[in-house]
């Protein structure tokens, strides 16, 4: 009788995987994944080789390496049509400006991110035609890729990733960056998978590749991930995305800010709203009895209330009528006022009345966005004001109260991605030809900025 071998192969696979992971860790020692493979691929570990490793992985992941010598057939490229777990995926429309998915000051806009040569400079770098990916400088694509080198340098734990950029920038929340992309688990999974395939092309072991894949999926590919280092990292934001376990925090994603996390929402936490259930059927007997008793009480209350209100109204009318008559008989006549019935309302109102007074100084009309808010003019008395029917004829008193309901306060000009970046007037329409100063507009990570970034003077720029 043959021995029973069910379960032997799974246990053997786990044993081999565990052994491979231990061997990989022992081989790297205390070096990070990036530092180790930079030295392994280019002979030494320094800022130049670390950056070159990131450039190679990013180029291979986005352009695809299935046409390269010894390239992986599964490396179709993030910019090209591909498949993930049997599902067709095509992410290029998120980058070529055909979809309004880029977040510019909380507005979905079309931006062409492939205006620096597209995949051509990436392929030229991979096949050795050029020493680097020579993306045209000054383009959106150049800014995007140089920031990606920095971002993935941190994801891959490059010890010198902060030296990858010659100009510092402010980080944004990944959830804010991807707010309008509506990415699902297949989109994000394909994105991460292409990075892992590219990493293996550069010699990453299966153990190190699996470690990276697990870490990136855990950090980005679920909804309601709790904040990490004062940053909200979920980029899988479509409704069908799985909710993070074991402790989701959906509250912090209700109003994602460009940077940081709402402290109250982070403390509250909480998972997704529970599924709606059928409401319990009300008891018809209790409902009818409550209705009848309420009707009787309501009728009595209405009758008594109406009588009281009527008596008060009659009493007040008599009081003010007698007081007005007495005041008219005893008050001296105003100088120059005609005593006859033809006298105008100003004669009876006296010098202090609003209607008989000249109108106060007009309030200035709203100033254009970007200028100081308007100051309100003074009325003759702090508690009095006059409002004309025409918007240019309105006046308001300078009082410690809010403006009239008819007055629409000027909202300040919305903050740009950076203080010196103009907003395109055609937001949300056709693919935008403008090139905003990108401060991390489309990446996954939200790293801390290099020291001294906030003391660097930023030059003025204008849209091209």
C-alpha positions, 0 to 999 in steps of 0.5 A: 500500500502506497503511503498517503502523500496529500499535503506533502507538496504544499508543506514542501513549497512553504519550506522551500519558500521559507528557505529562499527568504532566509537565504535572500536575507542572509545574502543581503545582510543589513543592506536594503533591497535597493542598495543591495541590487544597485551594487549587484547590477552596477558594481557598487552602491552609491547615489548614481547606481541607486538612481540608475536602478530606479530609472531602469525599473521604472522604464521597464515597468511603464514601457514594457520589456516583452520585446527586449532580449530575455524580456519577460512575456508578461511585461506588457507595460503600464502604458500598454494594454495588458492582463491581470488575473484574466482581466484586460487592463489599459491604464494609458488613458490615465496618463495621455490626457484623454481622461480628466483624472488628475487632481488639480486643487480638488478639480479633475483635469485632463493633463497630458503626461506623455508629452516628453516622448512617450515610451520612446526614450524609455525603450532607448534607455532599456536597449542601451541606445542612450545612457539614461531615459532622455525625456524632454526637459520642461515637459509634464512627463519629465517632471512626472518621471523624475518624481517617480524615481524619487518616490520609488526610491523610497518604496524600494528603500534606497538609502540615498533617494533624497539625492535623486532630485536637484529640486525639493518639493512638497509631498501630497497624500496618495489618496488625494493624488488618485482621488479622481482616478477611480482605480479598482483592485485590478488596476492597482494590482496590474500596476504593482505587478508590472513593477515586480516583473521589472524588478525581477528583470534586474535580478531581484530574487523571488523572495525579495520580489514577493516582499515588495509585492506584499508590502505595496498591495498592503499599503495601496490596494485596499479601501479605507487603509488607516493612516500611515505616517500622517498620510492616507495611502489608499489608491484603490478607491473604487466602490468594488475595492476590498476594505482593509482588514483588520482595522479599516478607517473610512472616516479619514477618506471622507474629506482627503486633504492635499497633505496630512490627516484630519486628527478627529477622523483619524481618532474616530476611525470606523469601517464602512457603513453597514449594509442597509437592512429592512426596517422593522414593521411598526405595530399598527395598534400602537400607531393608531392609538398614538395617532388618535391621542395625539390628534385630541391633544393637538386640537386642544393645544391649537385652540388654546394657543390661538386664543392667547395669541389673539388676546395678546395681539389685540392688547398690544394694538390698543397699547401702541395706538393710545401711545402714538396718539398721546405722543402726537398731541404733546410733540412740538411741530418740526420747524418748516414742516407743513401741519396739513395732511399733505406733509411728507413722511419726512416731517413726521419721521423727524431728523433721525429717521433712516428713510428721510436721511441721505443714503450712507456711503456705498459698499465697494463691489467685490474685488477680483479673486486674488485681491483683498476682500472688500471692506464694508462702508459705514452706515450712519448708525451701527445698527442700521443699514439700507439695501437697494434692489439693484446689487450696485445700490446696496449698502450695509452697516459696519456692524459685528454681524454677518452680511445681509443674506442677499450679499454673496461673499467673495471666496478667495482664489483657490490654492494652486498645486503650488503658490506660483502655479496658474490654473488653466481656464479650461479645467475639466474640458479637453486635454490640457496643453498647459504644464502645471508645476507638479509637486507630486501630482501622480505618484503612489508615495507621500515621502517627507520632503528634503530638509530645507525645502520650505526655505527654497525660493520658488520662481514665478511660472506661467502657463505655456 
